[in-house]
Amino acid sequence: MSVVEMEKDSQPEQPMRSKNFLHRVGTTILFVGTSFALSVCTPRFLPSAVKDFAPTIMWGFTCFCVRRAFKMMMTLVLITHLLASGASLWSCGFSNRVANRALIFPSFASLAALLATWRLPTMPLERAIGVSLVQTWSISCGLILFAVFPATLISGSNWNQAKRDARFDQVIERATDQRVERFTVQSTGGVQLDAVAVMPEDPTEHWVAYFGGNAEIMENSTEDMAFSNHLVHANWLFHNPRGVGRSSGYVCWANDLVDDAEAVVWEAVRRYNINPKNLILWGHSIGGGVAAALAGRYSDFPFPVLLDRTFSRLSDAAVSFSPFPATVTRGAIKVTTGDLNVVKSCRSLKGRNVLVIFHRSDEIIRFNISSIARPTAVKKSGLNKSSFLELQSTFVPSPHNTPLDYFPEVTQIQRRIIQLYE
């Protein structure tokens, strides 16, 4: 065979190789994109009744793609998962919603992948790596969310919820001078939220919608704020965000907290015919980020805003507790849980009645790193210095968590809260 003939025979191979390469790249993008879409979309768009199965769908797809590509490693992962799920079932059955969603339900996909390995396809290595990275990112999102918003973990057990309900019922029975209404509100994605309105027998047009910290649960907040608080004579509105207490679904993005607060506030406005200027959006800690974001969404409605010992951004607050550099921590928060930018929200609140309460010795919201009241944040927020009230007592158990009516500045706090309604 001549050299010319050999060159002619080899010419079709180049287009074929290019075609195969493009095919592999395209299918890899397709599978990785599908994995990402499942991670992001299933928690948001599945019906509320089956939303807890979203991680199972994502994990099942991952097992389908990577089981045979990483055979030995996946065998260890699957067996470990099944053992952990069995231990969880043995200790608490199906009573813990977080364990069900994150551990027990996905174990059925692990079992199927372990028993039916021979029926699964062998994926190219680059495709398996891409899907594995998306799964790792999804798990990281869940772990960071648990750290940012641990109320989901704290309230996960049905047994604990029964105890809280019993205590809450006792508190209501003792509160003879107040009327309590418990109702359900539908939020985005069909999630059902548990909400409570506490109204004094002495009628008032003033209302407070309270958004608590990341470990607060409605039943406890109601007792502390509405029944034991003497800062303001008002009707109080509380709710459990998705995944907390009786509320269905679960938080998969920080903005879900704002969506839930929005649903509860507008349901209360409709139900009780509330004038927005008489409804204070009161947020403590991460709840301050929720209150500011909600007020920023409705800049045309004159909701007064009270930011109680909150941060400039959620990502700033995370810096104090992260072992990683500040830039890395802030970036990780933005791409996993999403940020709550209080400074940005405050810029849309000009002309609104706003009160910002802070403490320089706050052990959670570090003043020089993450406080909304630190000079650089104040300048960027556009708020007047008259909107800020500093707590100075060092004789309280916790500058961050101690209720406001335990501070020596209580009289000043009362006066400033009343001024928000004017």
C-alpha positions in Angstrom: 0.0 0.0 0.0 1.4 3.4 -1.0 1.9 6.3 1.4 -0.9 8.2 -0.4 -3.3 5.4 0.1 -2.5 5.2 3.8 -3.1 8.9 4.2 -6.4 8.6 2.5 -7.5 5.7 4.8 -6.5 7.7 7.9 -8.4 10.9 7.0 -11.9 9.7 8.1 -10.5 8.9 11.6 -10.0 12.6 12.5 -13.6 13.6 12.1 -14.7 10.4 13.9 -12.4 11.2 16.9 -13.7 14.8 17.0 -17.3 13.5 16.9 -16.7 11.0 19.7 -15.0 13.7 21.8 -17.9 16.1 21.3 -20.3 13.3 22.1 -18.6 12.6 25.4 -18.4 16.2 26.4 -22.0 16.8 25.5 -23.3 13.7 27.4 -21.1 14.7 30.4 -22.6 18.2 30.4 -26.0 16.6 30.2 -25.6 14.3 33.1 -23.9 16.9 35.3 -26.5 19.4 34.4 -29.2 16.9 35.3 -27.6 16.3 38.6 -27.4 20.0 39.4 -31.0 20.5 38.3 -32.2 17.7 40.6 -30.2 19.2 43.5 -31.7 22.6 43.0 -35.2 22.0 41.6 -36.6 18.9 43.4 -36.6 20.6 46.9 -38.4 23.6 45.4 -40.9 22.1 43.0 -41.9 18.7 44.4 -45.4 18.7 46.0 -45.3 19.4 49.7 -46.4 15.9 50.6 -43.3 14.3 49.0 -40.8 17.1 49.4 -38.8 15.1 52.0 -37.9 12.6 49.2 -35.9 15.2 47.2 -32.5 14.1 48.7 -33.4 10.5 47.9 -34.0 11.4 44.2 -30.7 13.2 44.0 -28.8 10.4 45.8 -30.4 7.8 43.6 -29.3 9.5 40.4 -25.7 9.8 41.8 -25.6 6.1 42.6 -26.8 5.3 39.1 -24.0 7.4 37.6 -21.0 6.6 39.8 -21.7 3.1 41.3 -19.6 1.2 38.8 -17.1 3.9 38.0 -15.9 3.9 41.7 -16.8 0.4 42.6 -14.8 -0.2 45.7 -15.1 3.3 47.1 -18.9 3.3 46.5 -19.3 -0.1 48.2 -17.8 1.3 51.3 -19.9 4.5 51.1 -23.1 2.5 50.6 -22.4 0.0 53.4 -21.6 2.9 55.8 -24.8 4.7 54.8 -26.9 1.6 55.4 -25.3 1.0 58.8 -25.9 4.6 59.8 -29.5 4.4 58.6 -30.0 1.2 60.5 -28.7 2.7 63.7 -31.0 5.7 63.3 -34.0 3.5 62.7 -33.1 1.4 65.8 -32.8 4.5 68.0 -35.7 6.6 66.9 -37.6 4.9 64.1 -39.2 7.3 61.7 -39.9 10.0 64.3 -37.1 12.3 63.3 -37.9 14.2 60.2 -34.3 15.3 59.5 -33.0 11.8 59.9 -35.7 10.5 57.6 -35.0 13.1 54.9 -31.2 13.1 55.0 -30.4 9.5 56.0 -33.1 6.9 56.1 -35.1 7.6 52.9 -31.9 7.8 50.7 -30.7 4.5 52.2 -33.3 2.7 49.9 -31.4 4.1 46.9 -28.1 2.9 48.5 -29.6 -0.6 49.0 -30.8 -0.8 45.4 -27.4 0.3 44.2 -25.6 -2.3 46.3 -27.8 -5.2 45.3 -28.2 -4.4 41.6 -24.7 -3.2 40.7 -24.6 -5.5 37.7 -27.7 -3.9 36.3 -26.2 -0.4 36.4 -24.2 1.2 33.5 -20.5 1.9 33.6 -20.2 5.6 33.1 -17.1 7.3 31.7 -14.8 8.6 34.5 -15.3 12.3 33.7 -19.0 11.9 33.9 -18.9 10.1 37.3 -16.5 12.8 38.7 -18.8 15.6 37.6 -21.9 14.0 39.1 -19.9 13.2 42.3 -18.8 16.9 42.6 -22.4 18.1 42.3 -23.5 15.6 45.0 -20.6 16.8 47.3 -21.7 20.4 46.7 -25.3 19.4 47.6 -24.3 17.7 50.8 -22.1 20.7 51.7 -25.1 23.0 51.2 -27.1 20.8 53.6 -24.4 20.8 56.3 -23.8 24.5 56.1 -27.5 25.2 56.3 -27.7 23.1 59.5 -24.9 25.2 60.9 -26.6 28.5 59.8 -30.1 27.5 60.8 -30.0 24.7 63.4 -33.6 25.1 64.4 -34.4 22.4 61.9 -32.2 20.0 63.8 -33.4 21.1 67.2 -37.0 20.5 66.3 -36.6 17.4 64.2 -38.0 14.9 66.7 -41.8 14.3 66.9 -41.3 13.4 70.5 -39.7 16.8 71.2 -42.5 18.5 69.3 -45.2 16.8 71.5 -43.4 18.1 74.6 -43.3 21.6 73.2 -47.0 21.5 72.3 -47.9 20.3 75.8 -45.9 23.1 77.4 -47.3 25.6 74.9 -50.9 24.6 75.8 -50.1 25.1 79.5 -48.8 28.6 78.8 -51.9 29.5 76.9 -54.2 28.2 79.7 -52.4 30.5 82.2 -52.6 33.5 79.9 -56.1 34.5 80.8 -55.7 38.1 79.7 -54.7 37.2 76.1 -56.4 35.5 73.2 -54.4 33.0 71.1 -55.2 31.9 67.6 -53.1 29.1 65.9 -53.5 28.8 62.1 -51.8 27.5 59.0 -50.3 29.5 56.2 -49.3 28.3 52.8 -45.9 29.4 51.6 -43.9 28.9 48.4 -43.7 25.4 47.1 -46.9 24.4 48.8 -45.2 24.4 52.2 -47.6 24.6 55.2 -46.5 26.9 58.0 -47.6 26.8 61.6 -48.4 30.3 62.9 -49.7 31.9 66.1 -51.3 35.3 66.8 -51.4 36.5 70.5 -53.8 39.3 71.1 -54.3 41.1 74.5 -57.8 41.4 75.9 -57.3 45.1 75.9 -57.6 45.8 72.2 -54.8 47.6 70.3 -54.1 48.4 66.6 -50.4 47.8 67.1 -48.9 44.6 65.9 -45.4 42.9 66.0 -44.3 40.2 63.6 -41.4 38.5 65.3 -38.7 36.6 63.4 -36.4 34.8 65.8 -32.8 33.7 65.8 -31.4 30.6 64.0 -32.1 28.3 67.0 -35.5 29.8 68.1 -38.7 27.8 67.8 -42.1 29.5 67.7 -43.5 27.8 70.9 -40.6 29.1 72.9 -40.5 32.6 71.3 -44.2 33.0 72.0 -43.8 32.4 75.7 -40.7 34.6 76.0 -41.9 37.5 73.8 -45.7 37.7 74.0 -46.4 36.4 77.5 -43.4 37.6 79.4 -42.4 40.7 77.5 -43.6 44.1 78.7 -41.8 46.3 76.2 -44.8 47.1 74.1 -48.6 46.7 74.3 -49.3 45.0 70.9 -50.7 42.0 69.2 -47.9 39.5 68.4 -47.4 37.3 65.4 -45.1 34.2 65.4 -44.4 31.3 63.0 -42.2 28.4 62.5 -40.3 28.5 59.2 -40.5 25.4 57.0 -39.0 22.3 58.5 -39.4 23.6 62.1 -42.0 22.2 64.5 -45.3 21.5 62.7 -44.3 23.4 59.6 -43.8 21.1 56.5 -40.9 21.1 54.0 -37.4 22.3 54.9 -35.1 25.2 54.3 -32.8 24.7 51.4 -31.9 28.3 50.8 -31.7 31.4 53.1 -34.2 33.1 51.0 -36.8 30.5 52.0 -36.9 32.1 55.4 -37.9 35.4 53.8 -40.6 33.7 51.6 -42.1 32.1 54.7 -42.1 35.4 56.7 -43.7 37.1 53.7 -46.5 34.5 53.5 -47.3 34.8 57.2 -47.2 38.6 57.3 -49.6 39.0 54.4 -51.9 36.3 55.7 -52.1 38.2 59.0 -52.7 41.5 57.2 -55.6 39.9 55.4 -56.9 38.0 58.3 -56.8 40.8 60.9 -57.1 43.8 58.6 -53.8 45.3 59.7 -52.5 48.6 58.5 -48.9 48.0 57.5 -47.7 51.1 59.4 -49.0 49.5 62.5 -47.1 46.2 62.0 -43.4 46.2 63.2 -41.2 43.7 61.5 -39.0 42.7 64.5 -36.1 40.5 63.7 -33.5 39.1 66.1 -30.1 37.8 64.9 -30.8 36.0 61.6 -34.4 37.1 61.9 -33.1 40.7 61.5 -31.8 39.6 58.0 -35.3 38.2 57.3 -37.1 41.4 58.5 -34.8 43.7 56.5 -35.1 41.6 53.3 -38.9 41.4 53.7 -39.2 45.2 54.2 -36.9 45.7 51.3 -39.2 43.7 49.0 -42.1 46.0 49.9 -40.5 49.5 50.0 -43.9 51.0 49.1 -45.5 49.7 52.3 -44.6 51.6 55.5 -43.8 48.6 57.7 -41.7 49.8 60.7 -38.6 47.7 61.2 -36.7 46.7 64.3 -33.4 45.0 63.9 -32.3 43.4 67.2 -28.7 42.5 67.4 -28.3 41.4 63.8 -25.6 41.3 61.2 -24.6 43.4 58.2 -24.7 40.2 56.0 -25.2 36.6 56.8 -21.8 35.8 55.3 -20.1 38.4 57.6 -21.6 36.6 60.6 -20.2 33.3 59.4 -16.7 34.7 59.3 -16.3 34.7 63.1 -17.0 31.0 63.3 -15.2 29.7 60.2 -11.7 28.3 60.2 -11.3 29.5 56.7 -10.2 32.9 55.4 -13.0 35.6 55.3 -13.1 35.7 51.5 -13.5 31.9 51.3 -16.2 31.8 54.0 -18.2 34.6 52.4 -18.0 32.9 49.0 -19.0 29.6 50.4 -22.1 31.1 52.1 -23.2 32.7 48.8 -22.9 29.6 46.7 -24.4 27.2 49.3 -27.0 28.8 51.5 -27.3 32.2 49.8 -26.7 35.5 51.6 -28.9 37.8 53.5 -27.6 41.3 52.9 -29.0 43.6 55.6 -26.9 46.6 54.5 -28.3 46.4 51.0 -31.9 46.0 52.2 -31.6 49.0 54.6 -30.7 51.2 51.6 -34.3 50.8 50.4 -35.7 51.7 53.8 -35.0 55.5 53.7 -37.8 57.4 55.2 -39.1 54.3 57.0 -39.3 54.1 60.8 -36.3 51.9 61.6 -34.7 51.0 65.0 -31.3 49.1 65.1 -30.4 47.7 68.5 -26.8 46.4 69.1 -24.2 45.5 71.7 -20.5 46.0 71.2 -19.8 42.9 73.3 -22.2 40.7 71.4 -20.7 37.2 71.5 -22.4 36.0 68.3 -22.5 39.1 66.1 -19.0 40.4 66.5 -19.1 44.2 66.4 -16.0 44.8 64.3 -16.6 42.0 61.9 -20.3 41.5 61.3 -22.5 44.0 63.2 -24.9 46.2 61.2 -23.9 49.0 63.6 -20.2 49.0 62.9 -19.2 52.3 61.2 -18.5 50.9 57.7 -21.8 49.1 57.6 -23.7 52.2 58.9 -22.2 54.3 56.2 -23.2 51.8 53.4 -26.7 51.3 54.8 -27.7 54.9 54.5 -29.5 54.8 57.9 -29.3 57.8 60.2 -27.3 57.5 63.4 -30.5 58.3 65.2 -31.9 54.9 64.1 -29.3 53.1 66.4 -29.6 52.2 70.0 -26.6 50.7 71.9 -27.0 48.3 74.7 -24.2 48.8 77.2 -24.8 46.5 80.2 -22.2 43.9 80.8 -24.1 42.2 83.7 -26.4 40.2 81.5 -25.8 36.4 80.9 -25.6 36.9 77.1 -25.4 40.2 75.3 -26.8 38.5 72.2 -29.6 36.3 73.5 -30.8 38.0 76.7 -34.3 39.4 76.2 -34.4 43.2 75.8 -36.5 43.8 78.9 -33.6 42.5 81.1 -31.3 45.3 80.1 -31.0 48.6 82.2 -31.9 50.5 79.0 -35.4 49.0 79.1 -37.2 52.4 79.5 -35.4 53.8 76.5 -36.1 50.7 74.5 -39.8 50.9 75.3 -39.9 54.6 74.2 -38.1 53.9 70.9 -40.3 51.0 70.0 -43.4 53.1 70.6 -42.0 55.8 68.3 -41.8 53.3 65.5 -45.6 53.4 65.3 -45.7 57.2 65.0 
